[in-house]
Amino acid sequence: MPKSRAGPHKFSLSHPQTPKPSYSSKMNIGKGGYRVFSANSTSACTELAKKITERLGVELGKSAVYQEANRETRVEVKESVRGQDTFIIQTMPRDVNTAIMELLVMAYALKTSCAKNIIGVIPYVPYSKQCKMRKRGSIVCKLLASMLAKAGLTHIITMDLHQKEIQGFFSFPVDNLRASPFLLQYIQEEIPDYRNAIIVAKSPSAAKRAQSYAERLRLGLAVIHGEAQCSESDMADGRNSPPALRPPCGPSGLELPWRHQAPFPGIELPIMMAKEKPPITVVGDVGGRIAIIVDDIIDDVEDFVAAAEILKERGAYKIFVMATHGLLSAEAPRLIEESPIDEVVVTNTVPHEVQKLQCPKIKTVDVSMILAEAIRRIHNGESMAYLFRNVTVDD
């Protein structure tokens, strides 16, 4: 493990009262051994797996993951895994559905090969935004959890779930690691005048996360209120239909023919007042300060660009955006480059090398250290509590 630089704010996985973990090839021997595989068919998505195995001091498991001519996913495990702990590292590229099928097929292949435990290392869980019921939609994240369990996964290591309640969708243990220590370290090391900064939540729903950052850095907090909300429309979706009531009966107790039934009016319910979007306001003084917007996912950057513009109007002279998962879909690199945002900092939970080539404002923080330590502790049967020191529910 590379030595961290001096300073009281460094995030290090070594504890002063416990011996440092030894990442060596001897770890393949104890407890029946273990293997680490990558379930990606593209080389750009295997970079995180290579960094994790380098920190562990082991070789990446031998397997072949590819697409047939008809786009069917095929997985071939080329070494014995009988009675071993197997870890599947799967990062999610833009083609999310293909990556999910690769993960499912590899998990099932390891299951049929008599692997002892199958642990999925999924830093970003896809479909995590679809974790609530919307009209007549479905909770797709729950469906994905059921599919992973059916395929044979027995444990999951992930990072910064979009909603922490998602852990309840899974029927097996889920370790939800945090990227905030690495992002906090980046702020302290790479922003020279960070003491003059203020942490910003781009919406009231993100205020808890921003408050956690502000308290750890001993900085002020600002909240942007008035952004466009995803309101549901009740028009023409059948909700105003009258309820189906039991038709009236005759003196004999039999149901009257439809032509003799009087129409039943619908139940009159109180009319809910329509939501009105308030004007955008910034609660907190950002004038002459460095504004640091924090969130868990940065995908469609329109909201972040709009927040940066309003912060610039309020007098912020530098604007940073910090997020764990940098999906950066569609035109995100171009919009960031043309916006007043000075820097976007994300971790390597999702591959984004192409976006970095398009926009030099995008910076990456490596989190392979904590993922490797989680793998080592799970295989050796050690407590995971050390990885959650000083972590609160709001982090």
C-alpha positions as CSV (number, residue, x, y, z in Angstrom):
1,M,0.0,0.0,0.0
2,P,1.4,3.4,-0.9
3,K,2.3,5.6,2.0
4,S,0.1,8.6,2.6
5,R,1.6,12.1,2.8
6,A,2.1,13.8,6.1
7,G,-0.7,15.7,7.7
8,P,-3.4,15.2,10.3
9,H,-6.2,15.0,7.7
10,K,-4.9,12.0,5.8
11,F,-7.2,9.1,5.2
12,S,-5.3,5.9,5.9
13,L,-6.6,2.5,6.5
14,S,-3.8,1.6,8.9
15,H,-4.6,1.9,12.6
16,P,-1.9,3.0,15.1
17,Q,-2.8,0.2,17.5
18,T,-3.2,-2.6,15.0
19,P,-0.7,-4.1,12.6
20,K,-1.0,-2.9,9.0
21,P,-2.7,-5.3,6.6
22,S,-0.3,-7.2,4.5
23,Y,-1.2,-7.5,0.9
24,S,0.8,-10.5,-0.3
25,S,0.4,-13.6,-2.3
26,K,0.1,-15.6,0.9
27,M,-3.5,-14.5,1.1
28,N,-4.3,-17.1,-1.6
29,I,-3.6,-19.9,0.8
30,G,-5.7,-19.3,3.9
31,K,-9.4,-20.4,4.2
32,G,-9.5,-22.3,1.0
33,G,-8.1,-19.4,-1.1
34,Y,-10.0,-16.7,-3.0
35,R,-10.1,-15.4,-6.5
36,V,-10.9,-11.9,-7.9
37,F,-12.6,-11.7,-11.3
38,S,-13.6,-8.9,-13.6
39,A,-17.0,-9.3,-15.3
40,N,-16.4,-6.6,-17.9
41,S,-16.0,-7.3,-21.5
42,T,-14.4,-3.9,-22.3
43,S,-10.8,-3.1,-21.3
44,A,-11.7,0.5,-20.2
45,C,-13.9,-1.0,-17.4
46,T,-11.2,-3.4,-16.0
47,E,-8.9,-0.6,-14.8
48,L,-10.4,-0.5,-11.3
49,A,-10.2,-4.3,-11.0
50,K,-6.5,-4.1,-11.9
51,K,-5.8,-1.5,-9.3
52,I,-7.6,-3.5,-6.6
53,T,-5.7,-6.7,-7.4
54,E,-2.4,-4.8,-7.4
55,R,-3.1,-3.5,-3.9
56,L,-4.1,-7.0,-2.8
57,G,-0.9,-8.5,-4.4
58,V,-2.9,-11.1,-6.4
59,E,-3.5,-11.8,-10.0
60,L,-6.8,-11.1,-11.7
61,G,-8.8,-14.4,-12.2
62,K,-8.6,-16.0,-15.6
63,S,-11.9,-15.7,-17.4
64,A,-13.4,-14.7,-20.7
65,V,-16.3,-12.3,-21.0
66,Y,-17.5,-11.5,-24.5
67,Q,-20.6,-10.9,-26.7
68,E,-21.7,-13.4,-29.3
69,A,-22.6,-12.2,-32.8
70,N,-26.3,-12.0,-31.8
71,R,-25.3,-9.9,-28.7
72,E,-25.7,-12.8,-26.2
73,T,-23.3,-12.6,-23.3
74,R,-21.0,-15.5,-22.8
75,V,-18.7,-16.1,-19.8
76,E,-16.0,-18.7,-19.4
77,V,-14.2,-19.3,-16.1
78,K,-10.8,-20.7,-16.9
79,E,-9.6,-21.8,-13.4
80,S,-11.0,-23.9,-10.6
81,V,-13.0,-22.0,-7.9
82,R,-14.4,-25.0,-6.0
83,G,-14.7,-24.2,-2.3
84,Q,-13.2,-20.7,-2.7
85,D,-14.3,-17.1,-2.0
86,T,-14.9,-15.4,-5.3
87,F,-15.1,-11.7,-5.8
88,I,-16.6,-10.2,-9.0
89,I,-15.6,-6.6,-9.7
90,Q,-18.1,-4.9,-12.0
91,T,-18.0,-1.3,-12.9
92,M,-20.9,0.1,-14.9
93,P,-20.2,1.6,-18.3
94,R,-22.7,3.5,-20.5
95,D,-24.1,0.2,-21.7
96,V,-25.6,-0.6,-18.3
97,N,-27.9,-3.5,-19.3
98,T,-25.0,-5.4,-20.9
99,A,-22.9,-5.0,-17.8
100,I,-25.8,-6.3,-15.6
101,M,-26.1,-9.4,-17.8
102,E,-22.3,-9.9,-17.6
103,L,-22.5,-9.8,-13.8
104,L,-25.5,-12.2,-13.7
105,V,-24.0,-14.7,-16.1
106,M,-20.6,-14.7,-14.3
107,A,-22.2,-15.1,-10.9
108,Y,-24.2,-18.1,-12.1
109,A,-21.1,-19.6,-13.7
110,L,-19.3,-19.4,-10.4
111,K,-22.3,-20.8,-8.6
112,T,-22.4,-23.8,-10.9
113,S,-18.6,-24.2,-10.5
114,C,-19.2,-24.8,-6.7
115,A,-17.6,-21.5,-5.5
116,K,-18.0,-21.2,-1.7
117,N,-19.1,-17.6,-1.6
118,I,-19.8,-15.2,-4.5
119,I,-19.3,-11.5,-3.5
120,G,-20.1,-8.8,-5.9
121,V,-17.9,-5.6,-5.8
122,I,-20.3,-3.1,-7.5
123,P,-19.1,0.4,-6.6
124,Y,-22.1,2.0,-8.4
125,V,-25.4,0.1,-8.3
126,P,-27.3,0.7,-11.5
127,Y,-31.0,1.6,-11.4
128,S,-30.5,3.1,-7.9
129,K,-32.5,6.2,-8.9
130,Q,-35.5,3.9,-9.6
131,C,-35.9,2.9,-6.0
132,K,-39.3,4.6,-5.4
133,M,-42.7,4.0,-6.9
134,R,-43.7,6.5,-9.6
135,K,-47.4,6.3,-10.6
136,R,-47.8,2.9,-12.2
137,G,-44.2,2.3,-12.7
138,S,-42.1,-0.2,-10.8
139,I,-39.2,-0.2,-8.3
140,V,-36.6,-1.5,-10.7
141,C,-33.8,-1.5,-8.1
142,K,-35.8,-4.1,-6.1
143,L,-36.1,-6.3,-9.2
144,L,-32.3,-6.0,-9.8
145,A,-31.6,-7.1,-6.2
146,S,-33.8,-10.2,-6.7
147,M,-32.0,-11.1,-9.9
148,L,-28.6,-10.8,-8.2
149,A,-29.7,-13.1,-5.4
150,K,-31.2,-15.6,-7.8
151,A,-27.9,-15.6,-9.9
152,G,-26.0,-16.7,-6.8
153,L,-24.5,-13.6,-5.2
154,T,-24.1,-14.0,-1.4
155,H,-22.7,-10.5,-0.5
156,I,-22.3,-7.1,-2.1
157,I,-19.7,-4.4,-1.6
158,T,-20.8,-1.0,-2.9
159,M,-20.2,2.7,-2.4
160,D,-22.6,5.6,-1.6
161,L,-26.0,4.1,-2.5
162,H,-28.3,6.7,-3.9
163,Q,-30.7,5.9,-1.0
164,K,-29.5,4.0,2.0
165,E,-32.8,2.2,2.2
166,I,-31.8,0.3,-0.9
167,Q,-29.9,-2.1,1.3
168,G,-33.3,-3.5,2.5
169,F,-34.0,-4.7,-1.1
170,F,-31.3,-7.3,-0.8
171,S,-31.8,-10.7,0.9
172,F,-28.0,-10.9,1.7
173,P,-25.5,-8.6,3.4
174,V,-24.6,-5.3,1.7
175,D,-21.6,-3.2,2.8
176,N,-22.2,0.4,1.7
177,L,-18.8,2.0,1.8
178,R,-18.2,5.8,1.8
179,A,-16.1,7.9,-0.6
180,S,-16.3,11.1,1.5
181,P,-12.9,10.6,3.3
182,F,-11.2,10.6,-0.1
183,L,-13.1,13.6,-1.4
184,L,-12.5,15.5,1.9
185,Q,-8.8,14.7,1.6
186,Y,-8.8,16.1,-2.0
187,I,-10.4,19.3,-0.8
188,Q,-7.7,19.7,1.9
189,E,-4.8,18.9,-0.4
190,E,-5.8,20.3,-3.8
191,I,-7.7,23.5,-2.9
192,P,-5.1,25.8,-1.4
193,D,-7.5,28.3,0.1
194,Y,-10.2,25.8,1.2
195,R,-10.6,27.5,4.5
196,N,-12.3,30.3,2.6
197,A,-14.8,27.8,1.1
198,I,-18.4,27.1,1.7
199,I,-20.2,23.8,1.2
200,V,-23.3,24.1,-1.0
201,A,-26.3,21.8,-1.4
202,K,-27.9,22.3,-4.8
203,S,-31.3,21.3,-3.4
204,P,-32.8,21.0,0.1
205,S,-32.8,17.2,-0.3
206,A,-29.0,17.2,-0.5
207,A,-28.6,19.3,2.6
208,K,-27.8,16.4,4.9
209,R,-24.8,15.3,2.9
210,A,-23.6,18.9,2.5
211,Q,-24.0,19.5,6.3
212,S,-21.8,16.4,7.0
213,Y,-19.0,17.8,4.7
214,A,-19.3,21.3,6.3
215,E,-19.0,19.9,9.8
216,R,-16.0,17.8,9.1
217,L,-14.2,20.6,7.3
218,R,-15.4,23.3,9.9
219,L,-16.9,25.3,7.0
220,G,-20.1,27.2,6.4
221,L,-23.2,25.8,4.7
222,A,-25.4,27.2,1.9
223,V,-28.5,25.7,0.3
224,I,-30.0,26.5,-3.1
225,H,-33.8,26.5,-3.0
226,G,-36.1,26.8,-5.9
227,E,-34.7,24.3,-8.5
228,A,-37.2,22.5,-10.7
229,Q,-38.7,19.5,-8.9
230,C,-39.9,16.3,-10.6
231,S,-43.5,16.8,-9.8
232,E,-46.0,14.2,-10.9
233,S,-49.0,15.2,-13.0
234,D,-52.4,13.8,-12.1
235,M,-54.0,14.7,-15.4
236,A,-55.4,12.0,-17.7
237,D,-54.0,9.0,-15.8
238,G,-57.2,7.5,-14.5
239,R,-56.8,8.7,-11.0
240,N,-59.9,10.8,-11.2
241,S,-62.1,7.9,-12.2
242,P,-64.9,7.1,-9.6
243,P,-64.3,4.0,-7.5
244,A,-66.0,0.8,-8.4
245,L,-68.9,0.5,-5.9
246,R,-71.2,-2.5,-5.4
247,P,-74.3,-2.2,-7.5
248,P,-77.7,-2.0,-5.7
249,C,-79.7,-5.1,-5.0
250,G,-83.5,-5.7,-5.3
251,P,-85.9,-6.8,-2.4
252,S,-84.9,-10.4,-2.9
253,G,-81.2,-9.6,-2.4
254,L,-80.4,-10.3,-6.1
255,E,-78.4,-7.8,-8.1
256,L,-80.7,-5.6,-10.3
257,P,-80.2,-5.6,-14.0
258,W,-77.9,-2.9,-15.3
259,R,-80.8,-1.0,-16.9
260,H,-82.6,-0.6,-13.5
261,Q,-79.5,0.6,-11.7
262,A,-79.2,4.3,-10.8
263,P,-75.7,5.8,-11.6
264,F,-73.5,6.3,-8.5
265,P,-71.6,9.6,-8.4
266,G,-67.9,9.5,-7.5
267,I,-66.7,10.4,-4.0
268,E,-65.8,14.0,-3.8
269,L,-62.2,14.4,-2.4
270,P,-60.5,17.6,-1.3
271,I,-58.6,19.1,-4.3
272,M,-54.9,19.2,-3.7
273,M,-53.4,22.6,-4.5
274,A,-50.9,22.6,-7.4
275,K,-47.3,23.1,-6.6
276,E,-45.8,26.4,-7.7
277,K,-42.1,26.6,-8.4
278,P,-40.6,29.3,-6.1
279,P,-37.9,31.7,-7.3
280,I,-34.4,30.5,-6.9
281,T,-32.7,31.7,-3.8
282,V,-29.5,30.9,-2.0
283,V,-29.7,30.5,1.7
284,G,-26.2,31.5,2.9
285,D,-23.6,34.0,2.0
286,V,-21.3,32.8,-0.9
287,G,-19.9,36.2,-1.8
288,G,-16.1,36.2,-2.2
289,R,-16.0,32.5,-1.2
290,I,-15.1,29.2,-2.9
291,A,-18.3,27.3,-3.5
292,I,-18.1,23.5,-3.3
293,I,-21.2,21.6,-4.4
294,V,-21.4,18.1,-3.1
295,D,-23.7,15.2,-4.2
296,D,-23.6,11.5,-4.7
297,I,-24.2,11.2,-8.5
298,I,-23.5,13.6,-11.3
299,D,-25.1,12.4,-14.5
300,D,-27.2,15.1,-16.3
301,V,-25.3,18.2,-15.4
302,E,-28.0,20.8,-16.2
303,D,-28.9,21.2,-12.5
304,F,-25.2,21.6,-11.5
305,V,-24.6,24.1,-14.3
306,A,-27.7,26.1,-13.2
307,A,-26.5,26.0,-9.6
308,A,-23.1,27.2,-10.6
309,E,-24.5,30.1,-12.6
310,I,-26.6,31.3,-9.6
311,L,-23.6,31.0,-7.3
312,K,-21.5,33.0,-9.7
313,E,-24.2,35.8,-9.7
314,R,-24.1,35.8,-5.9
315,G,-20.4,36.4,-5.9
316,A,-18.6,33.1,-5.6
317,Y,-15.2,33.4,-7.3
318,K,-14.5,29.6,-7.7
319,I,-17.0,26.7,-8.0
320,F,-16.1,23.1,-7.5
321,V,-18.5,20.1,-7.9
322,M,-17.7,16.9,-5.8
323,A,-19.5,13.7,-6.4
324,T,-18.9,10.0,-5.9
325,H,-20.2,8.6,-9.1
326,G,-19.4,10.5,-12.3
327,L,-21.7,9.0,-14.9
328,L,-21.4,12.2,-17.0
329,S,-23.8,11.1,-19.7
330,A,-24.8,12.7,-23.0
331,E,-23.4,16.2,-23.5
332,A,-22.1,16.5,-19.9
333,P,-18.4,17.2,-20.8
334,R,-19.3,20.0,-23.2
335,L,-21.7,21.6,-20.8
336,I,-19.2,21.5,-18.0
337,E,-16.5,23.0,-20.2
338,E,-18.8,25.9,-21.2
339,S,-20.1,26.5,-17.6
340,P,-18.7,28.6,-14.8
341,I,-17.7,25.4,-13.0
342,D,-13.9,25.4,-12.3
343,E,-13.5,21.7,-11.5
344,V,-15.6,18.5,-11.3
345,V,-14.1,15.9,-8.9
346,V,-15.4,12.3,-9.1
347,T,-14.1,8.9,-8.0
348,N,-13.2,6.0,-10.3
349,T,-16.3,3.9,-9.4
350,V,-17.5,4.5,-12.9
351,P,-15.1,4.7,-15.9
352,H,-15.0,8.2,-17.4
353,E,-11.7,8.4,-19.3
354,V,-13.4,9.5,-22.5
355,Q,-15.2,12.3,-20.8
356,K,-11.9,13.5,-19.2
357,L,-10.4,13.7,-22.7
358,Q,-13.3,15.9,-23.8
359,C,-13.2,18.1,-20.7
360,P,-10.0,18.8,-18.7
361,K,-12.0,20.2,-15.8
362,I,-12.9,16.6,-14.8
363,K,-10.6,15.2,-12.1
364,T,-10.5,11.7,-10.6
365,V,-9.9,10.4,-7.1
366,D,-8.9,6.8,-6.7
367,V,-10.9,4.7,-4.2
368,S,-9.4,1.3,-4.9
369,M,-7.7,1.3,-1.5
370,I,-10.9,1.0,0.5
371,L,-12.4,-1.6,-1.9
372,A,-9.2,-3.7,-1.6
373,E,-9.3,-3.5,2.2
374,A,-13.0,-4.5,2.2
375,I,-12.2,-7.6,0.1
376,R,-9.3,-8.6,2.4
377,R,-11.4,-8.2,5.5
378,I,-14.4,-10.2,4.2
379,H,-12.1,-13.1,3.1
380,N,-10.3,-13.2,6.4
381,G,-13.5,-12.9,8.4
382,E,-12.5,-9.6,10.0
383,S,-14.8,-6.9,11.2
384,M,-15.8,-4.2,8.7
385,A,-16.4,-1.6,11.4
386,Y,-13.0,-0.1,10.9
387,L,-14.0,1.1,7.4
388,F,-16.9,2.9,8.9
389,R,-15.1,4.9,11.7
390,N,-16.9,8.2,12.4
391,V,-19.4,7.5,9.7
392,T,-22.9,8.7,10.4
393,V,-26.2,8.0,8.7
394,D,-26.0,11.4,6.8
395,D,-22.6,10.7,5.2
